[in-house]
Amino acid sequence: MPGRPSLFTVKRLLALAALAAAVLLAGVAVVLGRDLGAPALPPVDPATRVVATSALAERGAYLARTGNCAACHTARGGMPYAGGRPLVTPFGTVFAGNLTPDEDTGLGRWSADAFWRAMHRGQSRDGRLLVPAFPYDSTTRITREDSDALFAFLMSLPAVKQVTQPHALRWPYSTQFALAAWRALYFEPQSFVADTDQSAEWNRGAYLVTGLGHCAACHATRNALGGVVAGSELTGGSLPEPGWYAPSLHAPSEGGVTQWDTQRIVNLLRDGIAHEASAVGPMAEVVYGSTQHLSEPDLRAMAAYLQALDPRPVRPVAFEPARSEQRELGARVYEQRCADCHGEQGQGAAGIYPALAGNRAVTQASAANPVLAVLGGGFPPATAGNPKPFGMPPYRTLLTDVEIAAVVTHLRQSWGNQASAVPPQAVQRLR
């Protein structure tokens, strides 16, 4: 048996630990000082602002759709880009800012330099650190030229006087010191660097997916502090309230498309439906507000990048079969509520109702998405390629937690599907 460590060994380990802590603290102090000491940038007199060309503003409008900026920066029933939409996070509620050129409540006194600093470094014109609900850990990769075009578009919008409500974040997350500490751990400004071993199309797709498209904002695992777990980019993650799951884009069993042909991926991004796959929930909003408006070359570039992601299986979950009473209840609810559209054998109807047999959205480890679809309904986006999509009504008020758990379990364990049973408590949490 090994003996106790010597006093010399203990002292040496303690010294190494102290040195490591000192280096870490020194690094944190440098980053804290860098971020907290950022100067305010001078305001711009709107009367002296050089008006951007219409071509630059049009390009910026395209980039704004690429980034789906209006989705967060437009309140329900409000003016486009005037902010005010509440964004629920695990740390409290964040209210999106006013991006219109109003001088007092929007970006009217911002310069292109100040806007670039916000996009690239996540800092406001006055030097304040921005909360990372604004995905500057992705937008940091966009080029200065694209930032300037985006700013030109925002400056061309009608000015809307709308004060942004203060964030309702819990302490200490509401402090600038906490934001600086978070950035020290999880954020470093960077630029997109093309991979010379890949094609121009692949690099364009990588730029769109990892930059302005900020796909990892949803499709990544985050830790208790809201930081992206290293190496988890695009490997799937749970969203805040109401709890949709953004599937792994690396895993063929979830959202991976390595085995899809390019046109099928383009169809899903552009039309919201593709060969028995359909976009619902948050992804339907992305298609509606963003990807349906992208050019064919950009859609194909994104497809090329996503096709090339290395396949990574998700962590296996122990299979839990349904109890006999849950199976019987689930089959009964399915026959009464679902079979008319989705078919007695879950075969669906091509181009109208998605098949449930072999549907990976049903069988992935997380049952959150099918549960939420039953609770709130399933509505693909209306697009040029699918202008009148068929939707599923919500059953929130018609079915109990026990019934929803049973019918979703039925979907997950019928017609060859093999996924764990869903307990009623899981439905209750999502409800």
Secondary structure as UniProt FT lines:
FT   HELIX           7..36
FT   HELIX           46..48
FT   HELIX           54..66
FT   TURN            67..68
FT   HELIX           69..72
FT   TURN            76..77
FT   TURN            80..81
FT   STRAND          86..89
FT   TURN            90..91
FT   STRAND          92..95
FT   TURN            103..105
FT   TURN            108..109
FT   HELIX           112..121
FT   TURN            125..126
FT   TURN            132..133
FT   HELIX           136..139
FT   TURN            140..141
FT   HELIX           144..155
FT   STRAND          168..169
FT   TURN            171..174
FT   HELIX           176..186
FT   TURN            196..197
FT   HELIX           200..207
FT   HELIX           208..212
FT   HELIX           215..217
FT   TURN            224..225
FT   TURN            230..231
FT   TURN            233..234
FT   STRAND          237..238
FT   TURN            241..243
FT   STRAND          245..246
FT   TURN            252..255
FT   TURN            258..259
FT   HELIX           262..271
FT   STRAND          273..274
FT   TURN            275..276
FT   STRAND          277..278
FT   HELIX           282..289
FT   HELIX           291..293
FT   HELIX           296..307
FT   HELIX           324..337
FT   HELIX           339..342
FT   TURN            344..345
FT   TURN            350..352
FT   TURN            357..358
FT   HELIX           360..363
FT   HELIX           368..376
FT   TURN            384..385
FT   TURN            396..398
FT   HELIX           401..412
FT   TURN            415..416
FT   HELIX           424..430
//
